[in-house]
Amino acid sequence: MNWTSSEDLQRQLKRYWERGDLLRSLVSGATLFPVQLVCKGPSSREITDNFAQVRAWIEELKRTPYIQINWQDVRHRVQGSQRLPSTLVVECENDAYAWLDLMDDRRVFIDLLEMTRSKQAGLLPWLERNPLQALQLAPVWHLLLDVVGWMQQHPAPGIYLRQVDIPGVQSKFIERHRAVLSEWFDCILPESVQIPAKSGVSQFAARYGFLEKPVRIRFRLLDPEITLFEGIRGADITLDAPSFCQLKLPIRNVLITENEINFLSLPHLKESMAIFGAGYGWDALGAAHWLREKALYYWGDIDTHGFAILDRLRDHYPQVCSILMDRATLDAHRSFWGTEQQPYSGRLERLTADEQDLFQDLQADRIRQGLRLEQEHLGFAWVCQALNRLPVINRKRLEYGVLVNEFLGDSSSVGLQKGSEVP
């Protein structure tokens, strides 16, 4: 029969725990008790047809611990006057915790509550909102409170996170707990020592006045006649972003690619450099104002996210041209088509007409559902042909055989002669 059982009652009470209401009342002081539980009993017909089961059901409820049964007298046309449960009540907090076997958790939470009241009373509203999360943090609660106290004494400290010296707090502790500490700092620290424009875990250090690890930009000078360090040519170089922003190089063309092998394989090109786009956001690159005077090319995956990245890059450098992100390249590499698991769903406003058409076809699955072509699958021959067509490459037309020799070391291995046309 679909009548309320003792297990049903316990599940009802447990929902108060899972919502945090039981622990929350310890912070607020507003009691929940007595808690009335829903009781679904037999219908009049069921009393007639299943009288023995009804009596057994009542006896089960009477044996259920920690509940108070309120009764009502019902007059039945066949069975006569019957006394049936009307409401079931958990009278007090201790009964609730005992029935759910959560007395130990209650004691732990009370310890956290008292610790917070004595050390950082300003965090009590957070504790009231997030009691279950607080329980999960119980083993390190005292250390988290110590970090908050340290920050109050050292607002906007101007050091790296791992330089914070607090007894018992390991060097990586703050980094591991940035999410909760961010919420706590917002509760405790004055707005004057916060940077509102910085938000989220990734910008934790900047928001609260710590030094950030320097963003590094990786690049190659593709023109062997241009060197950054005397006697070193064609080096794979990484500079911190501020140093990169101060470069003064006699280059005209910059190729940005997201794939490491593509970055490493680009051939010698006059007055050109390559930038590896992985590992940092465009904000770091956007601070390099000298790039605004260069011809910029972006080579990414042919999928919705590839065009979204191109769109964001154009927010910093409107002159960026895409390369190898066109419909002809997509069609020529059909055998390498893959699937984009979570396509980008937003709108893009900075694409050219052709880019927008292809992007919308990909987004609407007009070619194939979730279609993507990763840049690493493009054939070197196709890449070389595209580089030959770049109008700003100020050099004699690159012959396919020469480029393949630079990519692979031996043009004969691909079965084409120097100067052959690429299909």
SEGU-906608 format. One record per residue (C-alpha): residue in three letters; y negated, x negated, z. Coordinates in steps of 0.1 Angstrom, whole numbers, padded with zeros to 4 digits, always signed. Each point is the difference from the previous one (the first is absolute). Layout:
BEGIN
ALAYXZ;...
***
This chain:
BEGIN
MET+0000+0000+0000;ASN-0035-0012-0007;TRP-0012+0003+0036;THR-0020-0027+0017;SER+0023-0026+0016;SER-0008-0026+0027;GLU-0001-0026-0028;ASP-0026+0021-0018;LEU-0021+0001+0031;GLN+0002-0037+0005;ARG-0011-0006-0036;GLN-0030+0023+0005;LEU-0010-0020+0030;LYS+0005-0033-0018;ARG-0026+0010-0026;TYR-0026-0002+0028;TRP+0011-0036+0004;GLU+0000-0008-0037;ARG-0035+0013-0004;GLY-0011-0022+0029;ASP-0011+0031+0021;LEU+0020-0009+0031;LEU-0014-0035+0003;ARG-0035+0011-0012;SER-0002+0023+0030;LEU+0004-0030+0023;VAL-0032-0014-0014;SER-0021+0031-0002;GLY+0013+0016+0033;ALA+0004+0033-0018;THR+0034+0012+0009;LEU+0023+0018-0025;PHE+0022+0016+0026;PRO+0016+0024+0003;VAL+0012-0002-0036;GLN+0015+0031-0014;LEU+0028-0004-0025;VAL+0009+0024-0028;CYS+0032+0020+0007;LYS+0017+0019-0027;GLY+0027+0024+0014;PRO+0025+0026-0013;SER-0011+0032-0017;SER+0011+0034+0012;ARG+0028+0001-0025;GLU+0012-0035+0010;ILE+0001+0011+0036;THR+0024+0028-0011;ASP+0021-0020-0024;ASN+0001-0033+0019;PHE-0004+0008+0036;ALA+0023-0027+0012;GLN-0019-0027-0020;VAL-0033+0014+0014;ARG+0013-0005+0036;ALA+0012-0035-0008;TRP-0034-0008-0016;ILE-0018+0011+0032;GLU+0022-0021+0021;GLU-0007-0030-0021;LEU-0037+0004+0004;LYS+0004+0005+0038;ARG+0018-0034+0001;THR-0027-0018-0019;PRO-0019-0023+0023;TYR-0038-0002+0004;ILE-0008+0034-0013;GLN-0011+0032+0017;ILE+0013+0032-0014;ASN-0022+0031+0001;TRP+0021+0032-0004;GLN-0006+0034-0014;ASP+0020+0032+0005;VAL+0012+0016-0032;ARG+0017+0033-0002;HIS+0027+0000-0026;ARG+0014+0033-0014;VAL+0036-0013+0002;GLN+0000-0027+0026;GLY-0025+0016+0023;SER-0026-0020+0020;GLN+0001-0037-0008;ARG-0020-0029+0013;LEU-0009-0024-0028;PRO-0021-0032-0002;SER-0036+0008-0011;THR-0017-0034+0003;LEU+0011-0035+0009;VAL-0023-0024+0018;VAL-0002-0037+0009;GLU-0019+0002+0032;CYS-0013-0036+0005;GLU-0005-0034-0017;ASN+0027-0017+0020;ASP+0026+0025-0012;ALA-0010-0005-0036;TYR+0003-0038+0002;ALA+0033+0002+0019;TRP+0015+0025-0025;LEU-0011-0023-0029;ASP+0012-0031+0018;LEU-0034-0016-0004;MET-0009-0008+0036;ASP+0000-0037-0008;ASP-0024+0004-0029;ARG-0023+0021+0023;ARG-0001-0028+0025;VAL-0008-0026-0026;PHE-0028+0022-0014;ILE-0015+0005+0034;ASP-0001-0038+0005;LEU-0018-0003-0034;LEU-0024+0027+0010;GLU-0009-0016+0033;MET-0003-0035-0016;THR-0024+0014-0026;ARG-0021+0019+0026;SER-0005-0032+0020;LYS-0006-0024-0029;GLN-0014+0020-0030;ALA-0008+0035+0009;GLY-0017+0004-0034;LEU+0034+0000-0016;LEU+0012+0032+0018;PRO-0010+0023-0028;TRP+0021-0022-0024;LEU+0029+0002+0025;GLU-0003+0037+0002;ARG+0001+0003-0038;ASN+0029-0024-0005;PRO+0023+0001+0030;LEU+0033-0006-0019;GLN-0015-0030-0018;ALA-0011-0013+0034;LEU+0036+0001+0012;GLN+0011-0020-0030;LEU-0026-0027+0009;ALA+0009+0000+0037;PRO+0016-0035+0000;VAL-0033-0016-0012;TRP-0025+0025+0014;HIS-0014-0024+0026;LEU-0005-0026-0027;LEU-0018+0024-0023;LEU-0023+0010+0029;ASP-0007-0037+0006;VAL-0010-0005-0037;VAL-0024+0029+0003;GLY-0015-0016+0031;TRP-0003-0033-0017;MET-0018+0016-0030;GLN-0025+0017+0024;GLN-0008-0035+0014;HIS-0001-0016-0035;PRO-0014+0025-0025;ALA-0001-0012-0036;PRO+0017-0032+0011;GLY-0003-0019-0034;ILE+0035-0016+0003;TYR+0033+0006-0017;LEU+0024+0025+0016;ARG+0025-0026+0009;GLN-0026-0020+0019;VAL-0004+0027+0026;ASP+0011-0015+0033;ILE+0013+0026+0025;PRO+0028-0008+0026;GLY+0033+0015-0012;VAL-0014+0010-0034;GLN+0018-0019-0029;SER-0020-0012-0030;LYS+0013+0028-0023;PHE-0002+0028+0025;ILE-0033+0014-0011;GLU+0010-0001-0037;ARG+0032+0019+0008;HIS-0019+0027+0019;ARG-0031+0003-0022;ALA+0005+0037-0007;VAL-0001+0012+0036;LEU-0026-0026+0011;SER-0023+0012-0028;GLU+0001+0035+0015;TRP-0006-0014+0035;PHE-0028-0023-0011;ASP-0017+0030-0016;CYS+0002+0019+0033;ILE-0012-0028+0022;LEU-0023-0024-0020;PRO-0036+0009-0007;GLU-0007+0008-0037;SER-0025-0029-0001;VAL+0029-0025+0001;GLN+0020+0018-0027;ILE-0004-0001-0038;PRO+0006+0037-0011;ALA+0004-0010-0037;LYS+0031-0019+0009;SER+0030+0022+0008;GLY+0037+0001+0001;VAL+0025-0026+0012;SER-0007-0023-0028;GLN-0036-0003+0010;PHE+0006-0001+0038;ALA-0014-0035+0004;ALA-0032+0006-0019;ARG-0007+0033+0017;TYR+0000-0015+0035;GLY-0016-0033-0007;PHE+0029-0023-0003;LEU+0002-0027-0027;GLU+0022+0011-0030;LYS+0025-0022-0017;PRO-0016-0013-0032;VAL+0010+0018-0031;ARG+0013-0025-0026;ILE-0003+0002-0037;ARG+0024-0017-0023;PHE-0009-0012-0034;ARG+0007-0024-0029;LEU-0024-0017-0023;LEU+0016+0006-0035;ASP-0023-0025-0018;PRO+0014-0035+0006;GLU-0035-0014-0006;ILE-0014+0018+0031;THR+0010-0013+0034;LEU-0009+0009+0035;PHE+0013-0032+0015;GLU-0003-0034-0017;GLY+0032-0011-0017;ILE+0018+0033+0006;ARG+0005+0023-0030;GLY+0016+0034-0003;ALA+0005+0003+0038;ASP+0011+0032+0018;ILE-0029+0003+0024;THR-0007+0022+0030;LEU-0034+0003+0017;ASP-0013+0021+0027;ALA-0021+0029-0014;PRO-0034-0014+0012;SER+0007-0034-0017;PHE+0012+0018-0032;CYS-0032+0020-0001;GLN-0020-0032-0001;LEU+0018-0016-0030;LYS-0020-0011-0030;LEU+0023-0006-0029;PRO-0007-0002-0037;ILE+0023+0028-0010;ARG-0006+0032-0020;ASN+0033+0019+0004;VAL+0019+0012+0030;LEU+0035+0015-0002;ILE+0012+0019+0030;THR+0037+0008+0003;GLU+0021+0015+0028;ASN+0033-0018-0008;GLU+0005-0035+0012;ILE+0021-0012-0029;ASN-0025+0013-0025;PHE-0027-0018+0020;LEU+0019-0032-0001;SER+0010+0003-0037;LEU-0033+0006-0016;PRO-0006-0028-0025;HIS-0030-0023-0004;LEU-0030+0020-0011;LYS-0035-0015-0006;GLU-0026+0008+0026;SER+0024+0023+0018;MET+0015+0005+0035;ALA+0028+0023+0014;ILE-0001+0018+0033;PHE+0030+0012+0018;GLY-0009+0035+0011;ALA+0027+0005+0027;GLY-0007-0005+0037;TYR-0036+0011+0004;GLY-0022+0029-0008;TRP-0027+0002-0026;ASP-0027-0001+0027;ALA+0007-0037+0005;LEU-0002-0007-0037;GLY-0030+0023-0004;ALA-0021-0023+0021;ALA+0003-0027-0027;HIS-0032+0009-0018;TRP+0004-0027-0025;LEU+0028+0019-0016;ARG-0025+0027-0011;GLU-0011-0024-0028;LYS+0036-0006-0013;ALA+0023+0018-0023;LEU+0026+0016+0023;TYR+0035+0012-0011;TYR+0024+0018+0022;TRP+0038+0001-0007;GLY+0019+0024+0022;ASP+0030+0022-0002;ILE-0001+0030-0024;ASP+0003+0027+0026;THR-0023+0023+0019;HIS-0006-0025+0028;GLY-0007-0028-0025;PHE-0028+0021-0015;ALA-0012+0009+0035;ILE-0003-0037+0008;LEU-0019-0006-0032;ASP-0023+0028+0009;ARG-0008-0015+0034;LEU-0006-0034-0014;ARG-0026+0015-0024;ASP-0018+0013+0031;HIS-0009-0037+0006;TYR+0000-0013-0036;PRO-0007+0028-0026;GLN+0005-0025-0028;VAL+0037-0004+0007;CYS+0022+0006-0031;SER+0037+0008+0003;ILE+0025-0020-0019;LEU+0036+0008-0008;MET-0004+0035+0016;ASP-0001+0020-0032;ARG+0023+0025-0017;ALA+0012-0025-0026;THR+0012-0023+0027;LEU+0017+0028+0018;ASP+0018+0012-0032;ALA+0010-0036-0010;HIS+0019-0005+0033;ARG+0018+0033+0003;SER+0033-0017+0010;PHE-0018-0012+0032;TRP-0015+0033+0011;GLY+0005+0006+0037;THR-0009+0028+0025;GLU-0031+0002+0022;GLN+0012+0016+0033;GLN-0033+0013+0013;PRO-0025+0004-0028;TYR-0037-0001+0008;SER-0013+0036+0001;GLY-0038-0004+0000;ARG-0026-0001-0027;LEU-0014-0032-0015;GLU-0035-0002-0013;ARG-0004-0035-0013;LEU+0027-0002-0028;THR-0008-0002-0037;ALA+0010+0029-0022;ASP+0033-0016-0011;GLU+0008-0010+0036;GLN-0007+0034+0013;ASP+0022+0017-0027;LEU+0029-0023+0009;PHE-0006+0004+0038;GLN+0000+0038-0002;ASP+0031+0000-0022;LEU+0018-0021+0027;GLN-0014+0021+0028;ALA+0011+0033-0016;ASP+0034-0015-0010;ARG-0007+0008-0037;ILE+0020-0030-0012;ARG+0027-0001+0026;GLN+0001+0009+0037;GLY-0013-0028+0022;LEU-0003-0024-0029;ARG-0011-0036+0008;LEU+0002-0033-0018;GLU-0003-0030+0023;GLN-0021-0029-0014;GLU+0028-0025+0007;HIS+0021+0016-0027;LEU-0023-0007-0028;GLY+0013-0025-0026;PHE-0019-0033-0003;ALA-0004+0005-0037;TRP-0019+0033+0006;VAL-0021-0017+0027;CYS-0009-0028-0023;GLN-0010+0023-0028;ALA-0023+0019+0024;LEU-0016-0032+0012;ASN-0007-0010-0036;ARG-0019+0033-0005;LEU-0024-0006+0029;PRO-0035-0003-0017;VAL-0014-0023+0027;ILE+0027-0027-0002;ASN-0022-0026-0017;ARG+0027-0022-0017;LYS+0020-0003-0031;ARG+0024+0029-0004;LEU+0030-0006+0023;GLU+0031-0002-0021;TYR+0030+0018+0015;GLY+0022-0031-0002;VAL-0025-0021+0019;LEU-0003+0026+0028;VAL+0037+0004+0003;ASN+0003-0037+0003;GLU-0025+0001+0029;PHE+0019+0030+0016;LEU+0036-0011-0005;GLY-0002-0036-0011;ASP+0018+0004-0033;SER-0012+0024-0027;SER+0033-0003-0020;SER+0018+0017+0029;VAL-0014+0034-0011;GLY+0009-0005-0037;LEU-0036+0001-0013;GLN-0019-0027-0018;LYS-0035-0012+0009;GLY-0025+0024-0015;SER+0025+0029-0004;GLU-0014+0035+0003;VAL+0010+0020+0031;PRO+0014+0034-0009;
***
